[in-house]
Amino acid sequence: MRQSRLSIIFMIIVCGFTALIYQKLPSTFVPNEDRGMFVVSLNLPEGTSSNHSRVSIDKIADEVAKLDCVNYLVAHSGDDILSSSTKPNAAVMFVRLKNWDERKTPETQVEYLINKVRKIGQEVAPEAQVLVFNPAALPGLGFFGGWTMQLQDMSGHTDTELNEITNQILKEMNKRSELQGVRTTYRINSPIYNFKIDRDKVNKLGVDLSDVFTALQVNFGGMQVNDFNQFGRSYKVMLQSDMMYRSDVEAIKFIFVKNSVGEMIPLDTLLKPELNTGTSIISRFNASRSITIQGSAGDGYSSGQAIKTAEEVVREVAPLGFNIEWSGQSREEKKSSDMTMQILVLSIVFVFLCLAALYENWSVPYAVLMTVPIGIFGALFSEYVLNLQNSVYVQIGIIMIIGLAAKNAILIVEFAKVRVNKNMPPVKAAIEAASLRLRPILMTSFAFIIGCLPLALATGAGAVARNGMGVAVVGGMLFTTSLGIFLTPVFFVMTEYISTIFKRIKS
């Protein structure tokens, strides 16, 4: 009984340390990968011409092409990859690196190169906002690595108010060490023209006011008039002025509207353009006006810590009337973080029910599952020591550990249970079963550990994901194998005595 008490105390300590490490271990949905490429986004002040954007991105491209690790690059102006829109003051560059086998030193890794190219952009184009980032590890969940927040305005603030609030939030976020590269696509200084309609003159000339609005919409914005089918496909017919007749405000003098007596009235006689500034893009998320804020985790921090910090800053700075939503990979990370413990508990319950059905006994599964916390502790402890993050790959590895730890315990418990059913004392049955099954346990466990070492020591494409799963499985199996062979017989004897006591009480 002394051994049983010591084992229970030991397991309580293990569970406590497991919970502590779980809280301390940085979390993320999927870790950032070296995908063999990175992206450079350039944004010049609003109103800058596309020619100037082209010159700036070409200067940066010339310097980046000199890096030894760069295989080739593609740069072009006119695309704002941050807002997924076409803007003359924006440019983008895609940089493809050499094969992973040629980039084994720390100076050739993608994170180092990103920081280096960021400095190059600041030196070559100081007037521009140059952002360099690693693409998302999971294609289809957004293009950017890091996090993407959607700040929803539920109170109908003006553009100026939104700009002030956004700038204040960005200022506070950039002060936090958990965040870096915080940015937004929201701008209110884009040059725009407001057309002031002389309504009195419109009425005097007999022009229908709706015709004025339609003329502006059709010629400058475009309008779909019908569809037609050709070559087995459906095509839309769009009515719009040619580029040279809608790229300049003076083009309104070429547009005419008909009045009530059939006369053609020049549109510039009815409108007065006024130069102003405003938002270049109005974005919405879940039908509400939103401001997109993007960023990355600071050095030494995980995406989970970055998301938590970003939420704290918004709650401290933003006034009432704003909601926080997440998009892309960040949205999936928020969902998965709330389900981790549920999946873990369901996995243990499922294994318990399978064991109960296998042995037709409710007490034996406890002896098997008592070693599972040791495996979970080993997996999390290994990740913590090697400075890895608690990602979805690590969680898959932990679920594997539950089954593998139960497998080792079953090899002992099954033999011990057969001997107890033949009236052998539980202590003697447990010792005999442990001695008989020691060799199979060690052989199967170390065969599995050695087979998973390539995952734990992987390099190259997708190495970070394989490292997370491999380290969790190898670490968990080492702990559960080295300690489980001693603790499983004790747990079996303890459950047998408890089961016997309950049977006596019932009888």
N, C-alpha and C positions, 0 to 999 in steps of 0.2 A: 504493500500500500504506500510505502514511502516513495518508491519509484513512480507510482501513479500521481502522487501529489506533486513531485518535482516536474513530471512531464506536463501536468496541467499548468503549473506556474510558468514553465518554459514556453508553452504555447500561448499563454496570455501575453507574455513579453514579446513574442514574435508577432502576434496580432497588433500589439500596440506600436511596435516599430514599423510594421507594414503600413498602418494608417498614417504614421508620421511621414514616412518616405513618400507615400502617395500624395500627401498634401504639399510636400516640398518639391517633388519632381515636376519640372516645367511641362506643360501640356500643349499639344498642338493637334490639328486634325491629321495632316500629313506633313512630314518634314520637307524643307526646301531641298530640291535636288539640283545637281549639276547636270543640266540638260544639254550641255555642249554649246550653248548660245546665250546671249543676253540681248536686251533691247534698250536703245537710247531714245528718249523722247525730248524734243526741243520745243520750247514755247517762247516766242518773242512777245514784246508788248503788243497789245491789241491795236490793230490797224496797220501792222507791218505788212509789207508786200511779200508775195510769194518768192520774188527774186531774192530779197534779202534773206529769207528763210533758207533758200537753197544755198546761198553763199555760206551761211553759218554752219549748216549741217555738213557741207563739203569740207570746211576747215577741220571740223571734228573728225570726219571720216578719214582725212589724210593722216592725222596723228594716230588714230586708232589702228589704221592699217599697218603702221610701223611696228606694232607689238608682235613679238615672235609667236605668240600663241594663237593669233588670229589666222584663220584659214581664208575666209573671204567675208565681205560685208555688202549689204545693199542699203542705200540711203535714198530717200526722196522726200520732197516737201509737199505741203498741202494737206497732210493727214494728221489729225490730233488723236493719237491712239488712246489717250487718257479718257476722252469723252466720246470716242468712236464717231467722230464727225470730221467734216472737211473744213479746214480753216487755212487761210493764206499765211498766217503767222506761226504755223506749226510745221514740224518735220519729224520724221522718225527714221531710225537706223536699226537694222537687224544685223547682229554680228555673230558669225558662225566661227566657233573655235576648232582647233585641231582635235584629233582623236584623243580619248582619255588616256590611252597608252603613252602618248607623247606629253602628257601633262600630269606628272606625278609629284612635282615639288609644290610646296605651299604657294609660291609666287605664280603658279600657273593655274590655280583653282579659280573657279568662277567668282567667288566672293571677293577675292583679292583683286581680280581684274575689274570687277564692278566699281570698287572704290577708286582704283587707278583711273578708269575712264571718267568717273565723276569729277576728279580733280582736273583732268584734261579739259573737260567741258567748261569748267569754271575759269580756266586760264585762257582758252581759245575764244570763248563766247561769253564774256562776263555780263553782257547785256541781256542774256537769255536765261530762262529757267531750264536747266539741263538735268534730267532725271534718268538714272540708269537702274534697271531692275531685272531680276531673274524671273522668267515666265513661271506661271503656276505649275506645280508638280502634277496636277491632275487636269489635263485638257478637257474642256467642256464645263468647268466650274470657274469661269473667268479666265482672263488672259494674264493677269498680274499675280505675282507672288505677294505675300503680305496680307493685309486685311483691307476690306472695303466696307465703309459705313454709309448708310443712307439716313441722313438727318431730315426727318419729315416735318414740314411746317404745317401744323394743324390750326393755326390761328390767323392766317392771312396777313403776314408781315409784308411790308413793302420791300422793294429790291434793296434800298439803302439800309434798312434795318437788318435784312438778312446778311448783307455784306459785312456790316459791323459785327454781328454776332459770329459769323463764320471766321472772320479774321481774329477775333478774340479767342475762339476755340483753338484755332491753329497755333496761335502764339503760346497758349498754355500747354498744348500737346507737345510742341517742339521743345519745351523746357524739361519734359520728362525723359529720363534716361531709358525707360522701357520702350519708347517710341522713337522712330527716326524716319526722315523723308516724308513727313506728313504734308499733304497737299490737297488741293481741291480743284475741281473743274469749273467752279462757279466764278464768273466774272461779270461785273456791271459796267466796265469801262470800254466795251466794244463800241466803236463809232456806228451810229445808226441814223437814219433819216426818218423824221416824223412828218407826214404830209398833212398840212392844215388845209381843210376844204373851205372854200368861200361859198357857204350854203346860200347866201342871198343871191350871188351871181348865178349859181346853179339853177335857182328857181326862176330868175329873170330870163335866162337863156332857154328855159323849157327843157332842161336835162333832168332825167330821172336820176335821183341820188344813188339808187341801187346799181345803175349802169356805171357810175364812176367807180364804185367798189369792185364791181365785176371786172372792169377793165384793168384795174391794178392787180387783182387776183390772177386773172388769166395770163397777163403779159409778164408779170414778175414772179409770181408764185407757181403758176401752172395749174391746169385743171384737166381731169380725166373726162373725156367726152364720150367714149364708147370702147368696146372691145371687138377684136376680130380674131378668127381662128385661121391659122395657116401652118402647114407642115405638121399637123397633129398637135399644135400648141396654141395657147390663148395669149394674145398680146394686148396690152393696154395702149390706147391712143391718148397721148397727152398734148394739150394745146398750150404753147408757151412761146414767148418771143425768143429770137436767137440771142446768143450770148452777148454780142456787141450792142444789142438793143435793150438789155436789162442789167448790164454791169455798171452803169453810170446813171446818176440821178437825172442828168440832162436828157436821158432817153425818153422821158415822158412827153417831150415835144413831138415825138413821132407817133403818139397814140391819140386816137380821136374817138369821141363818143357822139352818138346821134341824138339830136334833140327832138322835140315833139313835131316839128315841121319837116324833119328829114335832113336838116343841115348837120354837117360834121364839125364838131367843136374840138379844137386841140385841148388835150387834157391839161397841159401846163398853164392854161388860162384859168383853170378852175382850182388848181392846187398850188400850194406854196411849201416847198421842202424846207425843213428846219433841221440843221445838224445837231445831233444829241448823242448821248451815250446810254447804253443799256446792256441787258444780258444777251450774250450771244447764243446761249442754249438754255432752254427751260426744261428741266427734267422732272419726271414724275415716277414715283415708286408706290405700287399698290394704290393707284388713282390719286395719290396726294403729292403735292409739290415737294420735291426733295432736293437736298444738296449732297452731292457725292464727296465724301472725304476718304482719302486713301493714304496708306502708310505701310511701314514695315516694322518688325520688332527690332528693338535696339540690340546692340552687341551683347551677347550673354543672356538674352531673354527669349522666351518662346512666344509664339503667336497667341497662345491662350492668355499669357500675362499681358501682352500688348492689347488684346481686345478688352480685357478687364480694365486696364488703365484708361483706354480711350472712353469707355463708358463712364468711368468716374469723372473724367474731365468734363464731359458734356453735361453731366448732372450738376456739376459744380458751377459751370459757366453759363450754360444756356438757360434762358428764362422759361417760364411755364408756356406750354403750347407746342412743345417739340417732342417727337417720338424718335426712338432709336431703332433702326432696323439694319439688318446685315444682308449683303448680297454676295453672290459668287461662293468661293471656297469658305469664306468666313461664316456664311449662313449655315453651311453644312457642319462646320466645327461647333457652332453654338448648339445645333440640334444634337449632335453626337455626344457632347459633354454631359448632357442631362440623361443619357441613356446608358452610360458606361456601367454604373453600379447595377442597374436593372438587368443588363445582359449578364453580368458576372454572377449575380444571385440566381438568375434563371438557369445558368449553366450548372451551378452547383446543385440546384434542386433537381434538374434533369438527371444528372449523374446519380444522385441519391435514389431517385425513383427507379432507375435502371438496376442499381445494386439491390434494392429492396425486392424487386421482382426476380432478380437472378437467384438470390439466396432464400427468398421467401421468408425474410426475417427483417424486422425493423431496427434491430440493434447492430447487426454486423456492418451496415453502411457507415455508421458513425466511426467505427474503427478504421475504415478505409479513408474517409474524408478528413480525418483529423490531421493528416499529413499535408493536405492541400495548402493551408496557409504558409507552410515552409517553402513550397515551390513558388507561391506568389511573392513572398518576401524575397526569395533569391532573384526572381526576375526583376523586380523593382529596384532592389539594391544594386544589381549589376548595371542597370540603366543609369542609376544615380551616380555611381562611382565613375563610369565612363562618360559622364556629362552628356547623355543622350536625353531625348524628350519622350514623354508619354503620348505616343501617337496611336492611330488606329492599328498600325502594324504591331505595336507592342501589346495592345489589347488582344489581338488575335493570338499572339504568342502566349499570353497568360491563359487564355481559354484552352490552348493546347496543353499547357502545364497541368491544368485541372485533370484532364484525362490521363496524362502520363503519370502524374503522381498517384492517381487512383489505380493505375495499372500496376505500379510497383507494389502498392499495399495489397492489392488483390492476390498477388503471387504468394504472399505470406499468409494472409487471412484465410484464403481458400483451403490451404493445407492444414492450417490450425483448426478451422471449423470442422473439417472431416474427422480429425482426431478427437475433438471434444465430443462430437456426436457418438464416438465409440467409447465414451466414458473416460477419456484421458483427462487429467487435470489441466485447466486452462494454461497455467504457467508452463508446464512441461510441453504442452502442445504448441505453444507459441515459440518456445526456444527451439524445439525440434523443427518446426516449419521454417523458422528464420535461418537455421543452419542449412537446411536442405535447399532453400530457394535463394540463398545468397549469390551463388554463382550465376544463375539465370538473370537475376536482377541486375547484377553488375555488367554482365555481357550485353543485355538488351539496352541498358541505360547508356553505357559508354559507346556502344555502336551508334545510338541515336545522337549523342553529343558530338561525336567525331563527324557524323554525317552532316550536322548543322554548322560545323565550324566554317565552311565556305560562306555561309550566310553572314556569320558574325564578322568575318574578316574580309568581306567583299569590297572591291574597289571598282571604279568605273561608272558606267551608266546605271542609275537606279541603286547605287550602293547604299545610300542613306536609309532607304526603306528596308533593304535586306539586313543592314546592320542592326536596325531597331528590333526586328523580329528575331534575328539570330542570337543576339545578345540576351534577349529575354528568355528564349528557349534554353540556351546553353547554361545561363546562370541559374535559372529555375531548376533545371534537371540536376545540376551539380549539388545544389543545396538539398533538394528532396531525396536524392540518392544517398548522399553522405550521412544525412541525419535520419531519413525515413527508415532505413534498415534497423536502426536502434529503437526508434519511437513506435513503430507500427506494432511490434509484439506487446509493448506496454499498453497501448491503446486497446488492443484486442482483449487482453486480460481484464482491463478495467471495464470494458463494455460487457464482457461475459459475466463478471461479478454483479454489475448493476442490473443486467437482465435477469440473473438468478434471483436477486433480491425482489424485483418487481413480480416475478412469477410466484414467489412465496407469499407476497402480500395479497395477490389476487386469489391464491388458493386458500 
